[in-house]
Amino acid sequence: MTTDARELVSHVRQALGVERLPGHKVCVALSGGMDSMVLLHVLVQVRAQVPISLSAVHVNHGISPNAAAWAEFCRQACLTLDVPCEIATLPPLNAAGSGLERAAREARYAVFSGVDADVLCMAHHQNDRAETLLLNLFRGAGPQGLAAMPGTRFLNGKQLIRPFIDLPRDELRAWATAHEVRWIEDESNQNLHFRRNYMRHVVLPAVTQQFPGAVSVLARTAEQMQHQNALLARLAEMDAQTCQDQSGHLIVSRLALLPPDAIKNVLKHRLNAAGVHIPAARRLEALVTQITGARADSEILVRFGETGCHLWRDRLWLDASMTAALPASYKWVAGSTAWPDGQLLVTSSAGVMQSADMEIKPLGQGQRFQPAGRCRGVVSELLRAQGVPAWVRPRLPALWIDGQLAWVAELGFSDQGNAWVEGGALVWQAQSSKCL
């Protein structure tokens, strides 16, 4: 059992690849629990041997009544060890049960994604990996879900490393006890209503009674699944190369010629690469079914949680703003306003008719409009001709002056609108659409 300080420090040095570390910024995700406190103490010893810039980040979800005390514990521990510590306090999460677990995890990773570091270290260990594999297995996960907790991956341009991923929890606890490491206990870790806790305190102990080596075997299976997942990703890219355009975007009519399992593999790989969570296998199967039966001019939508995947003009487009709130109606005021599909900049001048009723609001449906120097038509058709996707059109900002449509994003002013706002300007900065 690894209770010797030099042995565990050497293990972490090897996991981090210390020959690449000098001068790098290393941040530890610090919950204050036993695992992360051991990692913090070990990294402090690594810092004494290798010139790294070490910091910590603690995420305060505010769920427990002890959350503020835990944040202060982490701050004081880091202060004692001369480690800068960022405390990220998050707004309340609107979820319950297993949904709360996932919401909290996503919120944490959003914080970790923004950390200013080259390397983010997390204290997950062999038991965590075994628990995750079983949880994902019971959800019906495939190789990707069973490839639980890779030892290293990239997160928003930084390397995420789990130096303890092949060490059992008991080994870390023995080290913490031997070296008098202090930590906090999260009372929610005993709540069997949460599936991971039930797995940890009920299922795995029962399994290991009959199969003493189950934790290490399960962790090894997860590692094997990682190799399988890497091969599937490689195969997905090979298949994608046969059906993509010069920009690397999938051409749906060519993709549909592949076998259904290959289509599913390509789509899963591309959606994962785009950061889209696939909530259930049937969602992906629905997309494959619609693609294989689609005509050249088909327009379809399959929802993946908060993101829409649209088939439009023989390409697959992602709509991350599907559930975004639209700005409320507002008057012509100089400044910049964020919209779901871009940014609207309003400039003002003495030429703008201050007496007119000038209202900016979402375009909506069924409007007719005559852009300056062009024929009058239905706005949706005018925007279609401009290459604006159907799902974006009703969300675009538009300007009404005295009840008349005077300006539409992507189309500009009408002749009358130009006269009304002479010297003023509306500048629409559209976000580039994401295509698989």
Buried (B, 14 or more C-beta within 10 A) or exposed (E): EBEEBEEBBBBBBEBBEBEEBEEBBBBBBBBBBBBBBBBBBBBBBBBEEBEBBBBBBBBBBBBEEBBEEBBBBBBEBBEEBEBEBBBBEBEEBEBEEEEBBEBBEEBBBEBBBEBEBBBBBBBBBBBBBBBBBBBBBEEEBBBBBBBBBBBBEEBEEBBBBBBBBBBBBEBBBBBBEEBEBEBBEBEBEEEEEBBBBBBBBEBBEEBBEEEEEBBBEBBBBBBEBBEBBEEBBEBBBEBBEEBBEEEEBBBBBBBBEBEEEBBBBBBBBBBBEBEBEBEEBEBBEBBBBBBBEBEEEBEBBBBBEBBBBBBBBBBBBBBBBBEBEBBEEBEBEEEEBEBBBBBBBBBBEEEBBEEBEBBBBBBEEEBEBBBBEEEEBEBBEBBEEEEBBEBBBBBBBBBBBEEBBBBBBBBBBBEBBBBBBEEBBBEBEBEEBBBB
